[in-house]
Amino acid sequence: MAIKPLDKNWGSDKKNVNYVGKDFSSLKQNLIEFTKTYFPDTYSDFNEASPGMVFIEQAAAIGDLLSFYQDTQLKESMLMYVTERKNVIALAQSMGYKPKISTPAVTTLTVYQLCPSVFKNDGGTRFEVDERFCLKIKDGLEIKSNSNSNITFRTIDGVDFANSGSREVDVHTRDTNGNPLWYLLTKKVKAISASEVSTGVTFAPNETDYPTATIDDSSIIEITSVVDSNDGSKWYEVPYLAQESIFVEQANIDGELESYSNIVPYILEVQKVPKRFSIKVNSNNTIDLQFGSGDTRLNDEQILPNTKNVGLGLANSVNRLNQGIDPSNFLKTNTFGIAPAGKSLTIKYLKGGGVESNINTGDLTKISKIEFEEDLLSIPDNLLLAYNETKNSVAAENLEPAIGGRGSESIEEIRQNALATFGSQNRAVTKQDYIVRALSMPERYGSVAKVYVSPDGEIDNNSPSSILASPQNIAEFTNIVEGLKNKSKQDIQKELVKYLTQKNTSIGEVNNPFAINMYLLGYNGDKKLTQLNQAVKQNLKTYLGEYRMMTDAVNIIDGFVVNIGIDFEIACYQNYNKREVIANCLVQLQDYFNIDNWTFNKPINISEIELILANVEGVMSVPSVKITNLCGGDGNYSPNKYNIEQATKGKMVYPSLDPCIFEVKYPNKDIKGRAI
C-alpha cells in the first residue's frame, strides 16, 4: 500500500481553528471537522472503531483535561468561587483575615468568698465587711465541668473582691445576738471553655530566613505568650511582620490615673516590639508561628542605604544616582522582626471550644486551678488562720448556660468574613467606623456605653476650642461683657479684639474641618449613665490613635443625660384586677425604657408608649401619658435641665440640639401609673 504524501496545506498559517469547544465531545467534533477540512485525502475513516479515532479521542481527552484544570485554577484563585479549603484559607489570610480554628463557649461565673465581719464604732454601732480579708483572684481561674471532665472553663479577667463596685454582700452567719459573723461576697466574671497548654521549640543558630514553628493542635483558640526560655524576654503577636507597634496594657497602680483603678484596672499603651511573630493558619487547622529575619548582630545601616547619602558617591567621584539597590536588603532589616536564631522559646496557648463545650446551668462547680494576688506581710500572724479560711471558702458556679462553642469555620463563613475584613481595611473612616471602634474597646480599659459622632462645628459651633463652647471662655467672656456696659463702641471693639488675640482665635474661625467631635457616656456600677473619667478617655485616645486617619482629629466630649419620669393613667375593664394591670403596665414600660435600647438623639414617641400600654391585657384606654424632667435633688439625678413641654411636638419629645440621651434612672420609682 502506497503512502500518500502529506497535504500541501499542512503547516499553513491560513487554517481556521475553532476555539469555542472546551469539553470532550465538542473538542472531538472540532478535530473531526478539522481533519475533514484540511486532510480529506489523508484520512477519511471516522468510524468509532477505526484506529485513527483513537488518536482523535486521546487529543480531545487531553484538551478536556487541560481545560478542566485551567478553569479550576482560575476559579480557585478567586475568593468568591474558590471551593477547596486550603485555597480559601490562603486567600482569606492574604486579605488580612485569620480564620478561627476553634470557638470557645462563653458563660458568666458567679464567684463567692466568705469574709469575716468587723465592728465599726464611729459614732454608730454597726458591723461591716473586713476589707483586709477581701481576696484578689488572678485571671486564669480554671473550673471543670461535672458532666464531662475533659471540658475546662477559664476566667478571662481577675476577680477583685476588694472592689465594692458590682459586689454583692449578704450575711452568711450570725452570732447568738444576731450580729453578723461572716459575710458572703459575690462577684461575676466572664469565662471561656479553654485550658492553657505549654510547648517548646528550639531554632538552629543559622535559622534566620523567616523561621516558622508549627503547633500541631487542631483546637487552638489563641496564643497567650511566647517567652525566651533563657533570658525570659517576650515575643509579641502582630497581624503581619511589617507592623512594629502593638497595644500593651499596664496595671493602673501608679500615676495620676491611679484613683480610677477600681473602674479602669489597666492603662492602654502603644509599644514598638522588635521581637514579634505572626500566625498562619494551615488547612488542617494547625498553625505556624512565623518570625522575622532580622539579625541583632548587624546594624541596619550596614545592609540598608542611609537616606542622607543614598545615590551619592565619594568626593570627586562618579555619583550613584542611577545605581540599583538590592530590594532583598530591605527584607533583612530588623523592622520585620528579629529572627530567634539559636533560641529556645516556650509557647503557651489556649485550647478547647467546640460544640461539646456548650454546657447547662450549674455544670461548673469544681475549681481545678486558682491563684491569688496577695501580700501576706500585711496580714498579722493572729489573722492568718482566718485568712486561709477565706481562701478555702472560694467557690464558683455558672448560673447561666455556656453558649457559642463551635469548631472551625466553614468555607462559606471564612469567605464572607474575609470579604468583610477586606472591606473595612481595619481603619476608621466613616462616622459609623468611629462609633463601632469606640464601643469595641475592651471593658478592662474602661466601658464606653454610648457614642455620638459629628463633624466639628456642625452642632451650634460646638468646637472645644471655640470661645462659645468652653465653659472657662464663656465665664471670661461674660465678665468682659459685664465690664463694658458703660463703655463706648470703640472701647468695646478694642477689648473684644484683645480677648480674641489672647485666645489666638476668632468667632468665625474656630472649627477644624478635619476634626470630629465624639460625645461619650459610660455606665457606673449600677448601670446608670455617667460621664467617663480621665483614665477611660486616655485609653480611648490611645486605642483610636491606631485606627484613625492621619489627617483626622478627634475631640472627646462628654455627652448629656436628661433624666425623665413617666406618669400615666389607664382605664381598666371591670372584670380585671387594677393592681395587677398596673403592675403589668409598669413592667412593659420598664422594658421599653431599658437604657440598652436608647441612644443619643433618640426622641420619645408618646404614641408608641400609649400603644404599648393599650396592648396590655385588661387596659381599655390610655387617657394620658406625661413626661417630666427630673433634675438634681436627692435622687442624684443629672443636673441638666430640659423643657419637656417646649420640646414636645405632635406627641414626640425631641432631644436637644446638643447630643443627649433620655434616661429613666430609677425605673421602679420614676415610672408611675394609676387606674381610673
C-alpha atoms as one frame of an Amber mdcrd trajectory, in Angstrom:
protein
   0.000   0.000   0.000   1.457   3.297  -1.069   1.569   6.057   1.461   0.118
   9.282   0.223   2.150  12.436   0.669   1.110  14.964   3.330  -1.403  17.577
   2.408   0.239  20.640   0.920  -1.766  22.845   3.351  -0.129  21.235   6.390
   1.685  23.846   8.429  -0.060  26.700   6.635  -0.993  29.694   8.746  -4.292
  30.036   6.915  -6.020  27.158   8.700  -9.102  28.128  10.687  -9.142  26.648
  14.176 -12.345  26.553  16.224 -11.590  27.827  19.733 -15.136  27.518  21.046
 -15.128  23.896  22.160 -13.738  23.067  25.614 -15.400  19.790  26.616 -14.594
  16.315  25.257 -17.452  15.965  22.768 -17.032  19.439  21.239 -13.239  19.031
  21.030 -13.675  15.636  19.358 -16.146  17.037  16.854 -13.881  20.020  16.125
 -10.939  17.672  15.473 -13.040  15.588  13.111 -14.183  18.697  11.218 -10.599
  19.975  11.134  -9.378  16.677   9.681 -12.163  16.576   7.089 -11.411  20.129
   6.027  -7.627  20.109   5.776  -6.725  16.419   5.373  -9.521  14.933   3.240
  -7.139  12.750   1.225  -5.019  11.680   4.194  -7.701  10.259   6.446 -11.410
   9.726   5.899 -12.443   6.825   8.173 -14.215   8.377  11.140 -15.909   5.221
  12.359 -15.808   4.767  16.140 -13.863   1.510  15.709 -11.250   2.936  13.356
  -7.620   3.264  14.606  -7.488   6.951  13.692 -10.335   7.775  16.067  -8.148
   6.587  18.946  -5.760   9.475  18.410  -8.579  11.983  17.897 -10.285  10.928
  21.121  -6.975  10.965  23.012  -6.307  14.501  21.804  -9.869  15.518  22.792
  -9.405  13.937  26.241  -6.141  15.821  26.781  -7.813  19.066  25.716 -10.754
  18.419  28.035  -8.369  17.682  30.906  -6.339  20.833  30.294  -9.498  22.926
  30.073 -10.746  21.490  33.363  -7.545  22.279  35.242  -7.330  25.726  33.683
 -10.894  26.560  34.736 -10.336  25.084  38.182  -7.123  27.011  38.676  -8.823
  30.261  37.721 -11.787  29.530  39.970  -9.552  28.588  42.928  -7.713  31.898
  42.627 -10.906  33.951  43.176 -12.311  34.138  46.707 -15.915  34.356  45.513
 -15.729  30.979  43.706 -12.997  29.002  45.492 -14.113  25.645  46.925 -11.002
  23.948  48.309 -10.452  24.717  51.972  -6.686  25.236  51.717  -7.205  27.799
  48.958  -9.975  29.574  50.871  -7.715  29.882  53.925  -4.773  31.109  51.845
  -6.858  33.763  50.059  -8.533  34.877  53.306  -5.187  35.340  55.028  -3.843
  37.290  52.057  -6.759  39.695  52.597  -5.901  40.123  56.278  -8.362  37.696
  57.870  -7.229  34.905  60.190  -9.741  32.008  60.135 -10.877  30.763  63.529
  -9.753  27.228  64.308 -11.962  26.763  67.359 -14.545  28.998  69.017 -14.967
  28.696  72.800 -18.254  28.705  74.653 -18.805  31.725  76.904 -20.564  31.958
  80.233 -20.624  34.115  83.357 -19.218  32.586  86.514 -20.564  33.632  89.891
 -17.671  33.543  92.370 -18.180  33.513  96.146 -15.990  34.001  99.193 -16.643
  34.194 102.931 -15.345  37.275 104.709 -15.346  37.945 108.478 -17.114  40.991
 109.869 -15.541  43.867 111.740 -17.183  46.135 114.301 -17.200  49.855 113.437
 -17.694  52.258 116.313 -17.500  55.669 114.665 -20.460  57.453 116.099 -22.683
  54.456 115.438 -22.572  50.753 116.105 -22.514  48.601 113.042 -20.788  45.595
 111.542 -19.121  45.771 108.145 -17.064  43.619 105.812 -13.448  43.375 106.962
 -11.717  44.620 103.819  -8.396  43.059 104.900  -9.807  39.619 104.030 -11.171
  40.537 100.593  -9.339  38.303  98.116  -7.873  39.183  94.724  -8.028  36.230
  92.340  -5.842  36.380  89.241  -7.268  35.762  85.810  -6.949  32.184  84.627
  -9.071  30.547  87.309  -9.968  27.144  85.865 -13.101  25.182  86.668 -14.099
  21.768  85.303 -17.444  20.502  84.108 -19.272  17.980  86.283 -20.720  16.110
  83.305 -17.518  15.976  81.227 -14.168  16.173  82.998 -12.427  16.967  79.689
 -14.181  20.346  79.483 -12.488  23.170  81.359 -13.522  26.805  81.621 -11.110
  29.634  82.311 -11.757  33.195  83.510 -10.511  35.962  81.255 -10.342  38.653
  83.970  -9.342  38.787  87.591 -11.814  38.830  90.463 -11.196  41.601  92.998
 -13.490  41.307  95.995 -11.904  44.463  97.432 -13.593  46.446  94.656 -17.010
  47.254  96.058 -18.378  48.080  92.617 -20.785  45.344  91.403 -20.024  43.373
  94.595 -22.955  41.782  96.373 -22.819  41.361 100.142 -25.075  39.060 102.177
 -24.929  37.934 105.782 -23.812  34.307 105.945 -23.546  33.576 109.679 -24.718
  35.427 112.797 -23.786  35.070 116.468 -26.232  34.400 119.284 -27.041  38.115
 119.498 -27.902  38.315 115.818 -24.747  40.199 114.847 -23.045  39.204 111.586
 -20.021  36.945 111.967 -19.355  36.110 108.322 -20.436  37.818 105.137 -20.876
  36.142 101.757 -19.315  38.218  98.972 -20.370  37.612  95.382 -18.718  38.675
  92.130 -19.331  37.841  88.474 -16.680  37.231  85.814 -16.651  36.054  82.204
 -15.215  32.605  81.451 -14.496  30.700  78.238 -14.147  26.990  77.562 -10.374
  26.779  77.377  -7.347  25.403  79.160  -3.752  26.592  78.907  -1.172  24.301
  77.296   2.584  24.832  77.094   5.022  23.586  74.462   8.577  24.402  73.421
  10.510  24.904  70.196  14.232  25.345  69.511  15.717  27.074  66.463  19.133
  26.322  64.938  21.755  29.101  65.034  21.577  29.521  61.242  17.762  29.820
  61.047  17.400  33.478  60.093  15.320  33.311  56.904  11.815  33.809  58.336
  11.809  30.674  60.532   8.494  29.072  61.483   7.293  26.940  64.374   4.321
  24.620  63.844   1.903  23.798  66.675   0.267  20.514  65.788  -3.041  21.053
  67.597  -6.387  21.409  65.851  -8.278  23.072  68.735  -6.183  26.193  69.334
  -8.093  29.290  70.417  -5.259  31.794  70.790  -1.585  32.176  71.664  -1.222
  33.607  75.173   2.558  34.026  75.425   5.850  33.262  73.680   8.841  33.624
  76.009  12.561  33.068  75.563  13.455  30.175  77.861  16.924  31.627  78.565
  16.502  35.329  79.326  12.713  35.493  79.800  12.208  38.103  77.066   8.761
  38.137  75.485   7.783  37.844  71.830   4.588  39.564  70.712   1.953  38.572
  68.181   1.266  41.017  65.325  -1.150  40.744  62.367   1.787  40.916  59.935
   5.532  41.196  60.438   5.744  44.705  59.000   3.682  46.051  61.930   6.074
  47.368  64.559   3.693  48.623  67.263   1.071  46.824  69.320  -1.234  47.573
  72.244   0.304  46.770  75.627  -1.605  47.061  78.889  -0.069  48.308  82.112
  -1.635  47.878  85.543  -3.174  51.137  86.740  -1.292  51.173  90.038   0.780
  54.324  89.728   0.422  57.829  88.370  -2.320  60.425  88.208  -4.913  57.928
  86.916  -4.493  55.518  89.840  -7.575  56.932  91.559  -9.700  55.346  88.804
  -8.150  51.871  89.166 -11.380  50.396  90.569 -13.139  51.153  87.286 -10.158
  51.106  84.888  -7.679  48.460  86.123  -5.399  48.762  83.066  -3.936  51.641
  81.061  -3.505  51.066  77.346  -0.183  51.955  75.717   1.354  51.587  72.266
   4.742  49.913  72.241   7.231  49.070  69.471   8.248  45.426  69.538  11.274
  44.176  67.569  10.615  40.643  68.848   7.385  39.651  67.167   5.667  36.924
  65.179   2.599  36.457  63.023   0.285  33.467  62.804  -0.554  31.480  59.694
  -3.476  29.031  59.754  -2.976  25.789  57.838  -5.629  23.804  56.004  -5.521
  21.012  58.628  -6.386  23.549  61.373  -2.862  23.694  62.773  -0.965  26.973
  62.951   2.506  28.228  62.080   4.266  30.942  64.048   6.344  32.925  61.578
   9.181  35.122  62.808  11.193  37.812  61.050  14.656  37.585  59.547  16.364
  40.435  61.399  19.804  39.843  62.914  20.608  41.783  66.076  24.329  41.389
  65.430  24.159  43.653  62.377  23.489  47.360  62.188  20.754  48.200  59.717
  22.969  50.806  58.022  25.401  48.065  57.042  22.787  46.467  54.810  20.375
  49.367  54.182  21.264  52.613  52.373  21.379  55.656  54.601  18.747  58.177
  53.499  21.268  61.020  53.826  23.767  59.642  51.330  21.826  57.256  49.099
  22.674  57.906  45.453  25.845  59.860  46.274  29.377  58.638  45.681  32.615
  59.690  47.293  34.000  63.209  46.860  35.182  63.959  43.288  33.901  60.599
  42.065  31.108  59.385  39.843  27.719  59.708  41.504  25.446  56.731  42.078
  22.089  58.282  41.375  21.174  55.536  38.922  22.732  52.668  40.834  20.400
  49.793  41.588  19.601  48.879  45.179  19.033  45.237  46.021  15.414  45.083
  47.294  16.165  41.898  49.227  18.211  44.040  51.613  15.008  45.532  52.927
  13.814  42.062  53.894  16.802  41.628  56.190  16.183  44.735  58.256  15.166
  44.425  61.899  11.897  46.220  61.161  10.423  42.900  60.030  11.218  41.372
  63.387  14.202  39.665  64.901  14.818  36.034  64.000  15.013  33.711  67.059
  18.169  32.032  65.747  19.702  29.665  68.297  16.973  30.333  70.864  14.562
  28.086  72.742  11.054  29.501  73.066   8.264  28.441  75.415   4.865  28.797
  73.752   1.657  28.878  75.806  -1.715  28.735  74.138  -5.370  28.159  74.918
  -7.129  25.119  73.509 -10.695  23.970  73.783 -14.012  25.159  72.437 -16.178
  23.021  70.209 -19.875  22.238  70.269 -19.449  19.935  73.259 -18.397  22.902
  75.418 -21.945  24.314  75.372 -22.988  23.133  78.822 -26.037  23.616  81.008
 -26.612  25.846  84.019 -24.898  24.688  87.224 -22.485  22.293  85.487 -19.380
  24.213  86.584 -18.550  23.868  90.278 -15.145  22.106  90.524 -12.327  24.651
  90.767  -9.169  22.973  89.480  -6.756  25.935  89.431  -6.746  29.212  91.322
  -4.054  31.799  92.043  -4.268  34.745  94.420  -2.642  38.142  94.288  -1.755
  38.658  97.929   0.620  40.382 100.326   0.930  38.138 103.369   3.207  40.629
 105.134   0.263  42.994 105.561  -1.738  40.349 107.473  -0.941  39.909 111.203
   0.044  36.439 112.364  -3.027  36.132 114.556  -5.252  36.591 111.473  -3.518
  34.132 109.150  -5.812  31.285 110.171  -8.913  33.317 109.319  -7.289  34.496
 106.095  -6.585  30.921 104.984 -10.151  30.042 105.868 -11.418  32.737 103.496
  -9.159  31.355 100.738 -10.563  27.865 101.261 -14.102  29.222 101.137 -13.860
  30.350  97.491 -16.493  28.680  95.325 -17.915  29.261  91.880 -20.812  28.187
  89.687 -22.411  29.122  86.383 -25.923  30.439  86.886 -26.389  30.672  83.122
 -25.631  28.136  80.377 -22.451  28.328  78.317 -23.181  29.116  74.677 -21.287
  29.955  71.491 -18.901  26.992  71.405 -18.240  25.510  67.986 -15.495  24.092
  65.826 -13.618  25.640  62.953 -15.299  27.981  60.487 -16.863  26.586  57.350
 -15.640  27.536  53.882 -18.532  29.932  53.338 -18.020  31.601  56.740 -14.327
  32.138  56.019 -15.212  33.595  52.623 -17.774  36.075  53.982 -15.648  37.122
  56.961 -12.639  37.695  54.716 -14.680  39.902  52.384 -15.945  41.914  55.370
 -12.428  42.322  56.786 -11.029  43.442  53.452 -13.829  45.958  53.043 -13.224
  47.556  56.442  -9.436  47.746  55.971  -9.181  47.939  59.784  -9.419  51.735
  59.604 -11.867  54.299  60.964 -13.139  56.441  58.091 -16.889  56.998  58.442
 -18.896  58.079  61.484 -20.075  54.509  61.940 -16.451  53.301  61.953 -15.591
  55.591  64.856 -18.724  54.601  66.762 -18.019  50.882  66.402 -14.339  51.342
  67.329 -15.198  53.245  70.489 -17.807  50.691  71.546 -15.480  47.761  70.827
 -12.754  48.872  73.240 -12.410  46.052  75.836 -14.072  46.735  79.181 -10.837
  46.174  81.107  -9.691  49.541  79.738 -12.954  51.285  80.595 -16.515  50.905
  79.444 -17.890  53.164  76.707 -21.662  52.751  76.649 -22.992  55.418  74.273
 -21.286  57.226  71.398 -22.340  60.004  69.039 -20.074  61.416  66.323 -20.467
  64.630  64.335 -18.147  66.925  62.339 -16.533  69.695  64.343 -18.777  72.749
  64.460 -21.803  71.028  62.930 -23.832  71.386  66.135 -24.136  75.040  67.158
 -20.435  75.827  66.858 -19.539  73.161  69.389 -15.792  73.023  68.791 -13.916
  72.554  72.091 -11.596  75.365  71.010 -14.500  77.730  70.429 -14.996  80.595
  72.839 -18.691  79.748  72.608 -18.168  76.142  73.752 -15.593  76.293  76.551
 -17.167  76.964  79.979 -13.996  78.770  81.057 -14.064  81.002  77.982 -17.759
  81.665  78.463 -17.128  82.821  82.029 -14.241  85.050  80.965 -16.214  86.475
  78.062 -19.205  87.162  80.329 -17.039  89.101  82.768 -15.661  91.215  79.933
 -19.174  91.987  78.670 -20.285  92.960  82.172 -17.381  95.383  82.442 -18.165
  97.056  79.112 -21.739  98.141  79.785 -20.896 101.850  80.067 -18.037 101.869
  77.528 -18.054 103.400  74.083 -18.346 101.332  70.899 -14.654 101.809  70.111
 -13.570 100.637  73.578 -15.817  97.566  73.300 -14.271  96.629  69.944 -10.752
  97.061  71.317 -11.452  94.824  74.317 -13.034  92.105  72.173 -10.123  92.137
  69.697  -7.688  91.966  72.608  -9.519  88.984  74.125  -9.671  87.077  70.839
  -5.995  87.789  70.219  -5.106  86.343  73.605  -7.109  83.225  72.754  -5.405
  83.078  69.335  -8.771  82.518  67.688 -11.850  84.257  66.363 -15.538  83.529
  66.456 -15.629  82.848  62.731 -12.546  80.633  62.601 -12.788  78.083  65.397
 -13.813  74.887  63.620 -11.408  72.288  62.286 -12.737  70.847  59.005 -10.689
  67.677  59.569 -11.893  67.112  63.145 -14.799  65.157  64.517 -16.491  65.547
  67.881 -17.118  62.294  69.723 -19.685  62.555  72.506 -19.353  59.767  75.053
 -21.145  58.353  78.077 -20.454  55.308  80.221 -22.103  53.219  82.919 -21.415
  53.331  86.631 -21.524  50.264  88.886 -25.345  50.338  88.907 -25.550  50.639
  85.101 -26.607  54.270  85.210 -25.303  56.703  82.615 -22.382  58.806  83.750
 -19.508  60.794  82.289 -16.272  58.966  81.536 -13.285  59.545  83.788  -9.866
  60.598  82.555  -8.459  57.041  82.606 -11.109  55.804  80.160 -10.583  58.815
  77.912  -6.832  58.260  77.917  -7.263  54.607  76.932  -9.766  55.536  74.228
  -7.375  58.149  72.853  -4.620  55.544  72.618  -6.981  52.942  71.145  -8.407
  55.211  68.434  -4.965  56.526  67.559  -4.069  53.233  65.893  -7.139  53.250
  63.621  -7.919  56.871  62.734  -6.759  58.529  59.539  -3.586  60.574  59.862
  -5.373  63.822  58.959  -8.322  63.247  61.306  -8.548  64.874  64.727 -10.898
  63.512  67.367 -12.333  65.721  70.122 -13.595  63.633  73.046 -16.539  65.419
  74.673 -18.874  64.415  77.487 -22.415  63.730  76.345 -25.519  64.994  78.126
 -28.029  62.976  80.138 -31.624  64.111  80.599 -33.350  62.163  83.368 -37.075
  61.786  82.935 -40.090  60.450  84.754 -43.281  58.979  83.293 -46.767  59.378
  84.733 -49.628  57.595  83.001 -53.292  56.898  83.529 -55.212  53.904  82.227
 -58.817  52.818  82.243 -59.329  49.110  83.002 -62.091  46.696  82.151 -64.371
  45.934  85.087 -63.532  42.233  85.373 -59.753  42.848  85.769 -57.745  43.497
  88.901 -56.497  47.082  88.625 -53.359  46.473  90.695 -52.340  43.557  88.520
 -52.947  45.515  85.311 -50.916  48.478  86.622 -48.072  46.114  87.556 -48.050
  44.647  84.041 -48.011  48.153  82.539 -45.056  49.128  84.714 -43.145  46.044
  83.577 -43.777  46.877  79.916 -42.624  50.487  80.299 -39.556  49.487  82.303
 -38.592  47.177  79.470 -39.278  49.924  76.901 -37.082  52.448  78.723 -34.272
  49.962  79.336 -31.143  52.027  78.759 -29.750  49.393  76.368 -32.477  50.399
  73.915 -31.640  54.116  73.913 -29.004  56.038  72.016 -28.021  59.662  71.527
 -30.703  61.923  69.993 -33.440  59.297  70.078 -36.845  61.006  70.574 -39.605
  59.763  72.857 -42.687  58.670  70.929 -45.651  59.180  73.250 -47.990  57.470
  70.777 -45.784  54.376  70.924 -45.961  54.405  74.728 -49.748  54.665  74.557
 -49.839  51.719  72.159 -47.649  49.616  74.489 -49.973  50.360  77.403 -53.093
  49.720  75.309 -51.804  46.265  74.354 -51.518  45.203  77.999 -54.276  42.769
  78.850 -57.035  44.467  80.822 -56.374  48.014  79.569 -59.429  49.602  77.988
 -57.921  53.016  77.173 -54.988  55.304  77.942 -56.286  58.768  78.852 -52.913
  60.387  79.470 -49.138  59.897  79.368 -46.971  62.664  80.812 -43.183  63.012
  80.545 -41.378  65.169  83.121 -37.766  66.235  83.601 -36.101  65.094  86.837
 -33.122  67.251  87.684 -30.751  67.208  90.673 -32.349  66.759  94.076 -31.899
  63.897  96.499 -32.157  61.295  93.752 -28.728  62.212  92.404 -30.255  62.975
  89.031 -28.423  64.654  86.195 -28.046  68.436  86.658 -29.155  69.048  83.065
 -32.499  70.842  82.905 -34.702  70.311  79.875 -38.026  71.888  78.970 -40.059
  68.817  78.006 -43.159  70.876  77.216 -41.431  73.052  74.611 -39.616  70.007
  73.135 -42.902  68.139  72.574 -44.408  68.454  69.116 -47.201  66.207  67.927
 -46.734  63.589  70.692 -42.992  63.444  70.031 -40.496  64.604  72.654 -37.488
  65.716  70.638 -33.947  65.750  72.064 -31.866  68.883  72.402 -29.505  70.232
  69.765 -26.583  69.111  71.917 -26.297  65.296  71.834 -28.274  63.922  74.765
 -29.925  60.703  75.908 -33.207  60.391  77.745 -32.752  58.104  80.752 -35.164
  56.727  83.310 -32.635  56.479  86.123 -34.763  54.624  88.671 -37.462  52.691
  86.760 -39.125  51.368  89.918 -39.624  54.914  91.226 -39.661  57.194  88.193
 -42.384  55.342  86.260 -45.745  55.865  87.937 -49.222  54.901  86.881 -52.757
  54.770  88.164 -56.013  53.260  87.034 -59.120  55.414  86.749
